[in-house]
Amino acid sequence: CNFIIHAVGPRWSDHSHSMCCSYLQSCINYSMEEAEKQQLNSIAIPAISCGVFGGDPSVCIPLIVNTVLDYFTQNRNSSINQVDFVEMTSDSILKDFVNALGALKVVEDEQSAILKVSPVKNQVVVVQKEAISQSDTLTLGSISISVSQGDLTRDNSDAIVNSTNPHFDLTQGMVSKAILKNGGQSILHECRNQQGHWNTPTLRVTSGGNLPCRYVFHIVTPNDIKQIATVLLEVFKTADMLGLATLAIPALGTGNLRIGGTKVAQCIRGAIKEYVDSNTPANLNTIKVVIFQQSMVAEFRKVLKDKGICICLIFKQNCHIISCNVPSNWEPMKDEGMIKVLIKPGTVEYNRVMSKFNHSKTIILVKQLERIQHKSQYKQFVAKKNEVESRMKKDNVQMEVVKELFHGTQFDVSEKIYVQGFDRNFAGANAATVYGKGVYFALNATYSSRYAAPNPNMGNQCKMFLADVVTGEYCLGNQNLIAPPPRQTASNKSQLYDSVVDNMASPTIYVVFKDASAYPKYLLTYTS
């Protein structure tokens, strides 16, 4: 090499989790900037802070990768065209690099340079800039929409949508038959099970069997345009609650119903817009319209573009890097790293969030509801979510990746959580430890309200968070746990469960042990 850049990462035991993450980001940024000053074309970066400095590789590695990506996003004309992520001593850390790169998804870019992951060779993961090509991918709010011709059963989205009869008889219908032929009979047996957790009279969710997707959403064939919109909204909400990021749907109604392509395209576009306007998607970010007839593709694209959705550029299909976009409902933050946004009573967002809190009869008078917008905390959370989501998809684990859960805390501690995140050193200070020494979250606000201690100096006001929590794969907790035990399906003892719970049959309490596993989405101030 021509230069050595000496960088010192954070020692995790010396600072809070949030401060260490910010320190590590600065370390990577300064290294990239120094390489840029020297007009270098390449730089090799090790797993900084993952050794004796005590950093958790599952947190540090995605943070390093995302920081490099952010640097290129902000420095389009960088002299650096190659970054090597190097690890020579630990296979598990090397695997974390590969997972961090592989879990990141394709996104839009308006310049002619992107990042590409190339194969691992000699324990080095190489990330290079490469030219991009234009594609008909469209955006609506936080959702990217693509239209393409192809075979739905060969699509590798997290889930595909299959239209079937009211009896959910998959032996009838061309697409259903193709799903059984390629995916296996296990899909048929699952679909016949009327007790599935996500099942409704018009929707049944099964695994993807041998198909490239994780799930198949079987819907009762709609009778008209209005029913198409209704069932699509149900599908979008279920996909997001399941923690899915990508969804592929057919041109519903253009077959047996003989509805024109233009009307169906308008209906799909309208359903996506209604979903984005009425919800805050936590996971779903890409909807693909997969059309079997090539002649109909241009018709769908024209309708979507004419409705004012702008065409953007996307990466080539073999690229795997994403920038971490903030939620579409966030207020502009300019150069601010964190802000609280007061949610006005009566708005759709306020009513949705308060409907969850209102199940608790301990909340007498609501003072205010605030949305937490914290860029670095959110990036860490998304990196953790993507890592778990990628692993569960690979292992064909059919569980929710993320849940919305409550966390009650002391009045003064709420500000620390806002600034630094759910650090178990203080976030769990007044919580029970019967299921382990982690950060506790509850399915019901009533339970969390026990730990939202009133502040007598502030009119007995209490604080409670509604958080997004990566619960992933879980097991039963106990008071001796300082970390989750190894997963039963794991190949080695370092592969742990993502959380622990109070009851395996019907969990109401979830405990996480990694600070990046939870994001404080909303903060409620109330009196009890």
Residue, then its C-alpha position, 0 to 999 in steps of 0.5 A: c500500500n502507499f499510505i497507512i491511515h491510523a484510526v482509533g475506534p471507540r472502546w465500548s465499555d467507556h461510553s454509551h452505545s449511542m456515543c460509541c456508534s457516533y464515534l465509529q461513524s466519525c472514525i470511518n468518515y475521517s478515514m475516507e476523507e483522508a484517503e480522498k485528500q491523498q487522491l487515493n483510488s482504494i482503501a482497505i477498512p478492517a472491523i474497527s472496534c470489534g476486537v479488544f475494544g468490545g464492539d458487537p460485530s452485528v452492530c459495528i459491521p452494518l454501521i461501517v458499511n452504511t457509513v461508507l455508503d453514505y460517504f459515497t452518496q455525499n461525495r459523488n465525484s470521489s477519487i475512491n473507486q474501491v473499498d476493501f472490507v478486510e478481516m483476517t482473524s475471524d470467520s464469524i466477523l467476515k460473515d458479518f461483513v458478508n451479511a451486512l452487504g447482502a442484507l442491504k437492498v437495491v435503491e434509486d440513485e441519480q448519478s452514474a456511480i454505485l456500489k457493487v458487492s463482488p465475491v469474497k476472496n482471500q477473506v476480503v469483501v470488495v465494494q466497487k463503484e460501477a455504472i448503472s442502467q435506467s429502469d422503469t422504477l417509480t416512487l410513491g411516498s416511501i414505496s418504490i413501484s416497478v412494472s415488469q413482464g415475467d413469471l410471478t412464481r419465479d419472483n424473488s420478492d419476500a412475498i407474492v400475491n396469488s388470486t384464487n377462489p373463495h374455497f382457497d382451492l389451489t388445484q384450480g387456476m393457472v397461477s395456483k397450479a403453477i405455484l403448487k408445481n414449482g413450490g410443492q404440495s406443502i403450500l396446499h396443506e398450509c392454505r387449507n389450514q383455516q387457523g393461520h395467524w394471518n388468515t382472514p375470510t379473504l386472505r390466507v398466508t402460506s410459506g413459499g415452499n420451494l419458490p424463491c419467495r418467503y411467503v405467498f398471499h392467497i387472496v379471494t379473487p375480487n369481483d370488481i375494481k373496488q374489491i381489488a383496492t380493498v384486498l390490496l390494502e389488506v395485503f399491504k398492511t399484512a406484509d408490513m406487519l410481517g416485516l416484509a420489504t418487497l412484495a410482488i403482485p399480478a395484474l389483478g382483474t385483467g384475466n377472468l374479470r376482463i377489466g382493462g389494463t388501464k383501469v387496473a393500473q389506476c386501481i393499483r396506483g390508487a391503493i398504494k397511494e391510499y396505503v402510504d397516505s394512511n399508514t407509516p410503513a415500517n418495513l414494506n418499501t418495494i411493490k412489484v407489478v409482475i405482468f405475464q403479457q408483455s403487451m400490457v406492460a407499457e400500458f401499466r407504466k404509462v398510467l403510473k407515470d401520467k399520475g405524476i410518479c417520477i421515474c428514477l434510476i435503479f441499480k443493476q439487478n446484481c447489486h446489493i447496497i442500499s442507503c438508509n432512507v428515513p420514514s416518509n412521514w418525517e418532517p425535514m431535518k436539514d442538518e439536525g441529527m434528532i428532533k421531536v415532532l408534536i403530533k396534532p390531535g385528530t390527524v390520522e397518525y395521532n388517531r392510529v397511535m393513540s388507538k394503541f395507547n388507549h387500550s390502557k385504562t391507566i391513561i387518564l389525560v393525554k398531554q402530548l404525543e411526539r414523534i421521535q426523529h433520530k437519524s443515527q438511531y434509526k440507521q442502526f435499527v434498520a441495519k439490525k432489522n435488515e440483518v435479522e430479516s436476511r437471516m430469517k429469510k435464508d432459514n425460511v423462518q416464518m415469524e414477524v421480524v419487527k413488532e410495535l411494543f410499549h416501554g414505560t420509564q421514569f420521567d428523566v430517563s425518557e430524555k436519555i432514551y430520546v438522545q441515546g436510545f434504549d441503553r439497558n444500563f438505564a432504560g431497564a433501571n426500574a424494570a423487572t429482570v425476571y426474564g433476563k437483564g435486558v430492555y423490556f417491552a410489552l404488547n400492552a400499554t397497561y403493563s408498561s404503565r406500571y413502570a412509567a413513574p409519575n413525576p410529582n414536580m410535573g403534575n404527576q406526568c408519566k412517559m411511555f414510548l411506542a417502539d419498533v422492536v426487532t423481536g425476530e426469533y425468540c425463546l423463553g427468558n429467565q432471570n439469569l440471562i445477560a444475553p439470549p441463548p443460542r438458537q436451536t437451529a444455529s450451527n454454532k453457539s455464537q448465533l443467538y436468539d433475537s429476543v426472549v419472552d414471558n410465554m412461548a404460546s402467547p408472548t406479552i413481554y419481550v426482552v432484547f439485549k442489543d440496543a440497536s434492536a429497538y427504535p423509540k418511535y413515539l413518546l406519550t406524555y400523560t397523567s394517570 
